[in-house]
Amino acid sequence: MTETTYTVTGMTCQHCASSVTEEVEAIDGVTGVAVDVPTGAVTVTSEGELGVADVRAAVEEAGYQLTA
């Protein structure tokens, strides 16, 4: 298992967190997503290393930006 934390900008509420969670969970290999709205931290647990481009695309599909 791999756990990686990313920073997402633009989230302001639980609905934002739900949107990001839904999109990131759809990436193959993702087993869990935890979002902390105040800090923008999105922690992704996966079976192996994920491509940052895949995570960025999922976050952008939800309407937000991955900054780190």
DRENKEMAR-917835 format. One record per atom (N, C-alpha, C, CB): residue number from 0; residue in three letters; chain; atom name; x, y, z. Coordinates in Angstrom, 3 decimals, m for minus. Each point is the difference from the previous one (the first is absolute). Glycine has a CB too. Layout:
BEGIN
+-----+------+-----+------+----------+----------+----------+
: seq : type : mol : atom :        u :        v :        w :
+-----+------+-----+------+----------+----------+----------+
: NUM :  ALA :   A :   CA :        X :        Y :        Z :
...
+-----+------+-----+------+----------+----------+----------+
***
This chain:
BEGIN
+-----+------+-----+------+----------+----------+----------+
: seq : type : mol : atom :        u :        v :        w :
+-----+------+-----+------+----------+----------+----------+
:   0 :  MET :   A :    N :    0.833 :   m1.188 :    0.000 :
:   0 :  MET :   A :   CA :   m0.833 :    1.188 :    0.000 :
:   0 :  MET :   A :    C :    0.876 :    1.250 :    0.000 :
:   0 :  MET :   A :   CB :   m1.823 :   m1.251 :    1.213 :
:   1 :  THR :   A :    N :    1.369 :    2.235 :   m1.919 :
:   1 :  THR :   A :   CA :    0.704 :    1.277 :   m0.088 :
:   1 :  THR :   A :    C :   m0.948 :    1.105 :    0.441 :
:   1 :  THR :   A :   CB :    1.476 :   m0.845 :   m1.887 :
:   2 :  GLU :   A :    N :   m0.953 :    1.800 :    2.659 :
:   2 :  GLU :   A :   CA :   m0.797 :    1.145 :    0.429 :
:   2 :  GLU :   A :    C :    0.728 :    1.265 :   m0.415 :
:   2 :  GLU :   A :   CB :   m0.981 :   m1.287 :    1.957 :
:   3 :  THR :   A :    N :    0.277 :    2.143 :   m2.703 :
:   3 :  THR :   A :   CA :    0.584 :    1.244 :   m0.487 :
:   3 :  THR :   A :    C :   m0.956 :    1.140 :    0.298 :
:   3 :  THR :   A :   CB :    1.266 :   m1.219 :   m1.818 :
:   4 :  THR :   A :    N :   m0.719 :    2.346 :    2.271 :
:   4 :  THR :   A :   CA :   m0.829 :    1.170 :    0.279 :
:   4 :  THR :   A :    C :    0.274 :    1.074 :   m1.042 :
:   4 :  THR :   A :   CB :   m0.008 :   m0.531 :    2.470 :
:   5 :  TYR :   A :    N :   m1.066 :    1.056 :   m3.022 :
:   5 :  TYR :   A :   CA :    0.054 :    1.055 :   m1.003 :
:   5 :  TYR :   A :    C :   m0.672 :    1.238 :    0.581 :
:   5 :  TYR :   A :   CB :   m0.016 :   m1.683 :   m1.917 :
:   6 :  THR :   A :    N :    0.289 :    2.848 :    1.335 :
:   6 :  THR :   A :   CA :   m0.667 :    1.230 :    0.401 :
:   6 :  THR :   A :    C :   m0.904 :    0.452 :   m1.141 :
:   6 :  THR :   A :   CB :    1.936 :    0.656 :    1.515 :
:   7 :  VAL :   A :    N :   m3.191 :   m0.402 :   m1.170 :
:   7 :  VAL :   A :   CA :   m1.007 :    0.411 :   m0.980 :
:   7 :  VAL :   A :    C :   m0.522 :    1.369 :    0.404 :
:   7 :  VAL :   A :   CB :   m0.647 :   m2.411 :   m0.502 :
:   8 :  THR :   A :    N :    0.557 :    3.320 :   m0.460 :
:   8 :  THR :   A :   CA :   m0.526 :    1.336 :    0.286 :
:   8 :  THR :   A :    C :   m1.424 :    0.136 :   m0.520 :
:   8 :  THR :   A :   CB :    2.321 :    0.946 :   m0.102 :
:   9 :  GLY :   A :    N :   m3.073 :   m0.074 :    0.761 :
:   9 :  GLY :   A :   CA :   m1.350 :    0.328 :   m0.443 :
:   9 :  GLY :   A :    C :   m1.108 :   m0.678 :    0.776 :
:   9 :  GLY :   A :   CB :    0.967 :    0.334 :   m2.192 :
:  10 :  MET :   A :    N :   m0.642 :   m1.293 :    3.039 :
:  10 :  MET :   A :   CA :   m1.041 :   m0.684 :    0.776 :
:  10 :  MET :   A :    C :   m0.421 :    0.872 :    1.180 :
:  10 :  MET :   A :   CB :    0.923 :   m2.258 :   m0.680 :
:  11 :  THR :   A :    N :   m2.235 :    2.386 :    0.883 :
:  11 :  THR :   A :   CA :   m0.499 :    0.843 :    1.088 :
:  11 :  THR :   A :    C :   m1.021 :   m0.694 :    0.902 :
:  11 :  THR :   A :   CB :    0.406 :    1.931 :   m1.475 :
:  12 :  CYS :   A :    N :   m0.871 :   m3.119 :    1.080 :
:  12 :  CYS :   A :   CA :   m1.061 :   m0.644 :    0.779 :
:  12 :  CYS :   A :    C :    0.039 :   m1.521 :   m0.165 :
:  12 :  CYS :   A :   CB :   m1.415 :    2.063 :   m0.258 :
:  13 :  GLN :   A :    N :    0.519 :   m2.732 :    0.963 :
:  13 :  GLN :   A :   CA :   m0.047 :   m1.455 :   m0.064 :
:  13 :  GLN :   A :    C :   m0.417 :   m0.483 :   m1.396 :
:  13 :  GLN :   A :   CB :   m0.550 :   m0.060 :    2.456 :
:  14 :  HIS :   A :    N :   m0.263 :    0.833 :   m3.146 :
:  14 :  HIS :   A :   CA :   m0.393 :   m0.378 :   m1.356 :
:  14 :  HIS :   A :    C :    1.233 :   m0.025 :   m0.908 :
:  14 :  HIS :   A :   CB :   m2.302 :    1.007 :    0.351 :
:  15 :  CYS :   A :    N :    3.196 :   m0.035 :   m0.165 :
:  15 :  CYS :   A :   CA :    1.259 :    0.027 :   m0.762 :
:  15 :  CYS :   A :    C :    0.794 :   m1.276 :    0.274 :
:  15 :  CYS :   A :   CB :    0.053 :    2.535 :    0.095 :
:  16 :  ALA :   A :    N :    0.056 :   m2.878 :    1.180 :
:  16 :  ALA :   A :   CA :    0.743 :   m1.198 :    0.391 :
:  16 :  ALA :   A :    C :   m0.618 :   m1.245 :   m0.617 :
:  16 :  ALA :   A :   CB :    0.659 :    1.110 :    2.144 :
:  17 :  SER :   A :    N :   m1.974 :   m1.186 :   m2.171 :
:  17 :  SER :   A :   CA :   m0.685 :   m1.155 :   m0.581 :
:  17 :  SER :   A :    C :    0.283 :   m0.118 :   m1.497 :
:  17 :  SER :   A :   CB :   m1.793 :    0.219 :    1.737 :
:  18 :  SER :   A :    N :    1.808 :    0.912 :   m2.422 :
:  18 :  SER :   A :   CA :    0.265 :   m0.004 :   m1.445 :
:  18 :  SER :   A :    C :    1.418 :   m0.500 :   m0.290 :
:  18 :  SER :   A :   CB :   m1.613 :    1.916 :   m0.300 :
:  19 :  VAL :   A :    N :    2.576 :   m1.412 :    1.063 :
:  19 :  VAL :   A :   CA :    1.387 :   m0.421 :   m0.191 :
:  19 :  VAL :   A :    C :    0.144 :   m1.483 :    0.328 :
:  19 :  VAL :   A :   CB :    0.811 :    2.326 :    0.550 :
:  20 :  THR :   A :    N :   m1.404 :   m2.740 :    0.562 :
:  20 :  THR :   A :   CA :    0.072 :   m1.404 :    0.414 :
:  20 :  THR :   A :    C :   m0.556 :   m0.917 :   m1.076 :
:  20 :  THR :   A :   CB :   m0.203 :    0.705 :    2.386 :
:  21 :  GLU :   A :    N :   m0.948 :   m0.369 :   m2.922 :
:  21 :  GLU :   A :   CA :   m0.644 :   m0.827 :   m1.024 :
:  21 :  GLU :   A :    C :    0.890 :   m0.170 :   m1.229 :
:  21 :  GLU :   A :   CB :   m2.228 :    0.786 :    0.818 :
:  22 :  GLU :   A :    N :    2.813 :    0.304 :   m1.280 :
:  22 :  GLU :   A :   CA :    0.841 :   m0.062 :   m1.204 :
:  22 :  GLU :   A :    C :    1.304 :   m0.763 :    0.251 :
:  22 :  GLU :   A :   CB :   m0.987 :    2.179 :   m0.744 :
:  23 :  VAL :   A :    N :    1.626 :   m1.931 :    1.892 :
:  23 :  VAL :   A :   CA :    1.274 :   m0.658 :    0.280 :
:  23 :  VAL :   A :    C :   m0.213 :   m1.492 :    0.266 :
:  23 :  VAL :   A :   CB :    0.910 :    2.156 :    0.939 :
:  24 :  GLU :   A :    N :   m1.999 :   m2.509 :   m0.275 :
:  24 :  GLU :   A :   CA :   m0.291 :   m1.414 :    0.249 :
:  24 :  GLU :   A :    C :   m0.188 :   m0.791 :   m1.292 :
:  24 :  GLU :   A :   CB :   m1.055 :    0.663 :    2.153 :
:  25 :  ALA :   A :    N :    0.711 :    0.013 :   m3.237 :
:  25 :  ALA :   A :   CA :   m0.219 :   m0.674 :   m1.277 :
:  25 :  ALA :   A :    C :    1.305 :   m0.418 :   m0.691 :
:  25 :  ALA :   A :   CB :   m2.095 :    1.321 :   m0.226 :
:  26 :  ILE :   A :    N :    3.236 :   m0.844 :    0.718 :
:  26 :  ILE :   A :   CA :    1.292 :   m0.376 :   m0.587 :
:  26 :  ILE :   A :    C :    0.290 :   m1.448 :    0.368 :
:  26 :  ILE :   A :   CB :    0.862 :    2.393 :    0.128 :
:  27 :  ASP :   A :    N :   m0.452 :   m3.180 :   m1.117 :
:  27 :  ASP :   A :   CA :    0.346 :   m1.402 :    0.245 :
:  27 :  ASP :   A :    C :    1.067 :   m0.106 :    1.078 :
:  27 :  ASP :   A :   CB :   m0.582 :   m0.569 :   m2.373 :
:  28 :  GLY :   A :    N :    0.352 :   m0.304 :    3.340 :
:  28 :  GLY :   A :   CA :    0.976 :   m0.249 :    1.046 :
:  28 :  GLY :   A :    C :   m0.217 :    0.787 :    1.272 :
:  28 :  GLY :   A :   CB :    1.553 :   m0.497 :   m1.782 :
:  29 :  VAL :   A :    N :   m2.417 :    1.532 :    1.741 :
:  29 :  VAL :   A :   CA :   m0.246 :    0.798 :    1.200 :
:  29 :  VAL :   A :    C :   m0.898 :   m0.786 :    0.951 :
:  29 :  VAL :   A :   CB :    0.251 :    2.156 :   m1.313 :
:  30 :  THR :   A :    N :    0.169 :   m2.228 :    2.578 :
:  30 :  THR :   A :   CA :   m0.768 :   m0.741 :    1.000 :
:  30 :  THR :   A :    C :   m0.611 :    0.907 :    1.056 :
:  30 :  THR :   A :   CB :    1.489 :   m1.936 :   m0.390 :
:  31 :  GLY :   A :    N :   m1.073 :    3.211 :    0.435 :
:  31 :  GLY :   A :   CA :   m0.567 :    0.927 :    0.970 :
:  31 :  GLY :   A :    C :    0.427 :    1.424 :   m0.271 :
:  31 :  GLY :   A :   CB :   m0.028 :   m1.819 :    1.669 :
:  32 :  VAL :   A :    N :   m0.854 :    2.759 :   m1.292 :
:  32 :  VAL :   A :   CA :    0.279 :    1.423 :   m0.168 :
:  32 :  VAL :   A :    C :   m0.488 :    0.722 :    1.254 :
:  32 :  VAL :   A :   CB :   m0.200 :   m0.148 :   m2.549 :
:  33 :  ALA :   A :    N :    1.063 :    0.977 :    3.129 :
:  33 :  ALA :   A :   CA :   m0.371 :    0.822 :    1.155 :
:  33 :  ALA :   A :    C :    0.281 :    1.455 :   m0.351 :
:  33 :  ALA :   A :   CB :    0.504 :   m1.889 :    1.645 :
:  34 :  VAL :   A :    N :   m1.515 :    2.746 :   m1.484 :
:  34 :  VAL :   A :   CA :    0.125 :    1.405 :   m0.362 :
:  34 :  VAL :   A :    C :   m0.145 :    0.866 :    1.247 :
:  34 :  VAL :   A :   CB :   m0.910 :   m0.475 :   m2.309 :
:  35 :  ASP :   A :    N :    1.846 :    1.418 :    2.477 :
:  35 :  ASP :   A :   CA :   m0.082 :    0.990 :    1.073 :
:  35 :  ASP :   A :    C :   m0.222 :    1.353 :   m0.669 :
:  35 :  ASP :   A :   CB :    1.529 :   m1.352 :    1.576 :
:  36 :  VAL :   A :    N :   m2.780 :    1.814 :   m1.575 :
:  36 :  VAL :   A :   CA :   m0.352 :    1.220 :   m0.729 :
:  36 :  VAL :   A :    C :    0.793 :    1.221 :    0.466 :
:  36 :  VAL :   A :   CB :   m2.272 :   m0.948 :   m0.318 :
:  37 :  PRO :   A :    N :    2.404 :    1.215 :    1.632 :
:  37 :  PRO :   A :   CA :    0.705 :    1.223 :    0.421 :
:  37 :  PRO :   A :    C :    1.445 :    0.101 :   m0.504 :
:  37 :  PRO :   A :   CB :   m1.442 :   m0.022 :    2.003 :
:  38 :  THR :   A :    N :    2.141 :   m1.089 :   m2.069 :
:  38 :  THR :   A :   CA :    1.404 :    0.032 :   m0.443 :
:  38 :  THR :   A :    C :    0.158 :   m0.318 :   m1.477 :
:  38 :  THR :   A :   CB :    0.664 :   m0.659 :    2.287 :
:  39 :  GLY :   A :    N :   m1.690 :    0.061 :   m2.898 :
:  39 :  GLY :   A :   CA :    0.092 :   m0.411 :   m1.396 :
:  39 :  GLY :   A :    C :    0.734 :   m1.311 :   m0.186 :
:  39 :  GLY :   A :   CB :   m0.058 :    2.373 :   m0.613 :
:  40 :  ALA :   A :    N :    0.372 :   m3.049 :    1.722 :
:  40 :  ALA :   A :   CA :    0.737 :   m1.265 :   m0.087 :
:  40 :  ALA :   A :    C :   m0.924 :   m1.128 :   m0.463 :
:  40 :  ALA :   A :   CB :    1.558 :    0.773 :    1.830 :
:  41 :  VAL :   A :    N :   m1.108 :   m1.493 :   m2.836 :
:  41 :  VAL :   A :   CA :   m0.717 :   m1.168 :   m0.498 :
:  41 :  VAL :   A :    C :    0.964 :   m1.177 :    0.092 :
:  41 :  VAL :   A :   CB :   m1.489 :    1.392 :   m1.573 :
:  42 :  THR :   A :    N :    1.195 :   m2.315 :    2.472 :
:  42 :  THR :   A :   CA :    0.856 :   m1.161 :    0.201 :
:  42 :  THR :   A :    C :   m0.606 :   m1.182 :   m0.727 :
:  42 :  THR :   A :   CB :    0.791 :    0.870 :    2.234 :
:  43 :  VAL :   A :    N :   m0.010 :   m1.452 :   m3.132 :
:  43 :  VAL :   A :   CA :   m0.471 :   m1.089 :   m0.849 :
:  43 :  VAL :   A :    C :    0.747 :   m1.275 :    0.371 :
:  43 :  VAL :   A :   CB :   m0.553 :    1.614 :   m1.878 :
:  44 :  THR :   A :    N :   m0.196 :   m2.656 :    2.187 :
:  44 :  THR :   A :   CA :    0.569 :   m1.314 :    0.254 :
:  44 :  THR :   A :    C :   m0.247 :   m0.844 :   m1.241 :
:  44 :  THR :   A :   CB :   m0.370 :    0.180 :    2.524 :
:  45 :  SER :   A :    N :    1.425 :   m0.863 :   m2.981 :
:  45 :  SER :   A :   CA :   m0.133 :   m0.777 :   m1.227 :
:  45 :  SER :   A :    C :    0.818 :   m1.282 :    0.096 :
:  45 :  SER :   A :   CB :   m0.375 :    2.112 :   m1.314 :
:  46 :  GLU :   A :    N :    0.098 :   m3.012 :    0.393 :
:  46 :  GLU :   A :   CA :    0.698 :   m1.283 :   m0.044 :
:  46 :  GLU :   A :    C :    1.462 :    0.167 :   m0.401 :
:  46 :  GLU :   A :   CB :   m2.161 :   m1.112 :   m0.568 :
:  47 :  GLY :   A :    N :    2.467 :    2.175 :   m0.137 :
:  47 :  GLY :   A :   CA :    1.358 :    0.277 :   m0.463 :
:  47 :  GLY :   A :    C :    0.126 :    1.465 :   m0.336 :
:  47 :  GLY :   A :   CB :    0.238 :   m2.332 :   m0.883 :
:  48 :  GLU :   A :    N :    0.891 :    2.715 :    0.307 :
:  48 :  GLU :   A :   CA :    0.230 :    1.389 :   m0.378 :
:  48 :  GLU :   A :    C :   m1.018 :    0.438 :   m1.057 :
:  48 :  GLU :   A :   CB :    2.459 :   m0.252 :    0.532 :
:  49 :  LEU :   A :    N :   m2.978 :    1.453 :   m0.355 :
:  49 :  LEU :   A :   CA :   m0.919 :    0.587 :   m0.985 :
:  49 :  LEU :   A :    C :    0.743 :    1.054 :   m0.799 :
:  49 :  LEU :   A :   CB :   m1.998 :   m0.436 :    1.489 :
:  50 :  GLY :   A :    N :    1.592 :    0.606 :   m2.718 :
:  50 :  GLY :   A :   CA :    0.561 :    1.076 :   m0.805 :
:  50 :  GLY :   A :    C :   m0.606 :    1.325 :    0.434 :
:  50 :  GLY :   A :   CB :    0.358 :   m1.572 :   m1.938 :
:  51 :  VAL :   A :    N :    0.485 :    2.568 :    2.147 :
:  51 :  VAL :   A :   CA :   m0.490 :    1.315 :    0.404 :
:  51 :  VAL :   A :    C :   m0.961 :    0.550 :   m1.050 :
:  51 :  VAL :   A :   CB :    2.135 :    0.426 :    1.267 :
:  52 :  ALA :   A :    N :   m1.881 :   m0.716 :   m2.531 :
:  52 :  ALA :   A :   CA :   m0.875 :    0.480 :   m1.070 :
:  52 :  ALA :   A :    C :   m1.419 :   m0.562 :    0.161 :
:  52 :  ALA :   A :   CB :    1.994 :    0.173 :   m1.540 :
:  53 :  ASP :   A :    N :   m2.100 :   m1.425 :    1.990 :
:  53 :  ASP :   A :   CA :   m1.321 :   m0.605 :    0.207 :
:  53 :  ASP :   A :    C :   m0.739 :    0.692 :    1.143 :
:  53 :  ASP :   A :   CB :    0.875 :   m2.201 :   m0.851 :
:  54 :  VAL :   A :    N :   m0.150 :    2.475 :    1.925 :
:  54 :  VAL :   A :   CA :   m0.614 :    0.671 :    1.146 :
:  54 :  VAL :   A :    C :   m0.383 :    1.421 :   m0.384 :
:  54 :  VAL :   A :   CB :    1.342 :   m1.414 :    1.602 :
:  55 :  ARG :   A :    N :   m0.452 :    2.105 :   m2.302 :
:  55 :  ARG :   A :   CA :   m0.292 :    1.374 :   m0.444 :
:  55 :  ARG :   A :    C :   m1.246 :    0.026 :   m0.885 :
:  55 :  ARG :   A :   CB :    2.455 :    0.568 :    0.119 :
:  56 :  ALA :   A :    N :   m2.562 :   m1.501 :   m1.047 :
:  56 :  ALA :   A :   CA :   m1.157 :   m0.047 :   m0.900 :
:  56 :  ALA :   A :    C :   m1.296 :   m0.238 :    0.786 :
:  56 :  ALA :   A :   CB :    1.486 :   m0.869 :   m1.848 :
:  57 :  ALA :   A :    N :   m1.440 :   m0.003 :    2.851 :
:  57 :  ALA :   A :   CA :   m1.190 :   m0.277 :    0.804 :
:  57 :  ALA :   A :    C :   m0.412 :    1.227 :    0.800 :
:  57 :  ALA :   A :   CB :    0.663 :   m2.411 :    0.141 :
:  58 :  VAL :   A :    N :    0.308 :    3.091 :    0.452 :
:  58 :  VAL :   A :   CA :   m0.289 :    1.211 :    0.783 :
:  58 :  VAL :   A :    C :   m0.571 :    1.087 :   m0.906 :
:  58 :  VAL :   A :   CB :    1.851 :   m0.575 :    1.620 :
:  59 :  GLU :   A :    N :   m1.283 :    0.740 :   m2.800 :
:  59 :  GLU :   A :   CA :   m0.500 :    0.998 :   m0.944 :
:  59 :  GLU :   A :    C :   m1.401 :   m0.348 :   m0.497 :
:  59 :  GLU :   A :   CB :    2.356 :    0.476 :   m0.686 :
:  60 :  GLU :   A :    N :   m2.631 :   m1.762 :    0.520 :
:  60 :  GLU :   A :   CA :   m1.346 :   m0.428 :   m0.406 :
:  60 :  GLU :   A :    C :   m1.025 :    0.387 :    1.065 :
:  60 :  GLU :   A :   CB :    0.990 :   m1.917 :   m1.311 :
:  61 :  ALA :   A :    N :   m0.559 :    1.924 :    2.572 :
:  61 :  ALA :   A :   CA :   m0.880 :    0.410 :    1.097 :
:  61 :  ALA :   A :    C :   m0.133 :    1.517 :    0.081 :
:  61 :  ALA :   A :   CB :    0.656 :   m2.061 :    1.245 :
:  62 :  GLY :   A :    N :    0.201 :    2.790 :   m1.972 :
:  62 :  GLY :   A :   CA :   m0.108 :    1.462 :   m0.034 :
:  62 :  GLY :   A :    C :    1.000 :    0.726 :    0.870 :
:  62 :  GLY :   A :   CB :   m2.356 :   m0.322 :   m0.461 :
:  63 :  TYR :   A :    N :    3.434 :   m0.340 :    0.856 :
:  63 :  TYR :   A :   CA :    0.990 :    0.601 :    0.894 :
:  63 :  TYR :   A :    C :    1.395 :   m0.158 :   m0.587 :
:  63 :  TYR :   A :   CB :   m1.464 :   m0.481 :    1.991 :
:  64 :  GLN :   A :    N :    2.466 :    1.028 :   m1.288 :
:  64 :  GLN :   A :   CA :    1.362 :   m0.073 :   m0.512 :
:  64 :  GLN :   A :    C :    0.920 :   m0.695 :    0.983 :
:  64 :  GLN :   A :   CB :   m0.395 :    2.083 :   m1.294 :
:  65 :  LEU :   A :    N :    1.235 :   m2.966 :    0.756 :
:  65 :  LEU :   A :   CA :    1.022 :   m0.665 :    0.780 :
:  65 :  LEU :   A :    C :    1.234 :    0.897 :   m0.013 :
:  65 :  LEU :   A :   CB :   m0.918 :   m2.329 :   m0.550 :
:  66 :  THR :   A :    N :    1.409 :    2.696 :    1.744 :
:  66 :  THR :   A :   CA :    1.156 :    0.892 :    0.044 :
:  66 :  THR :   A :    C :    1.267 :   m0.723 :    0.412 :
:  66 :  THR :   A :   CB :   m1.528 :    1.866 :    0.537 :
:  67 :  ALA :   A :    N :    1.386 :   m2.994 :    0.151 :
:  67 :  ALA :   A :   CA :    1.195 :   m0.738 :    0.411 :
:  67 :  ALA :   A :    C :   m0.359 :   m1.454 :    0.219 :
:  67 :  ALA :   A :   CB :    0.979 :    2.061 :    1.062 :
+-----+------+-----+------+----------+----------+----------+
***
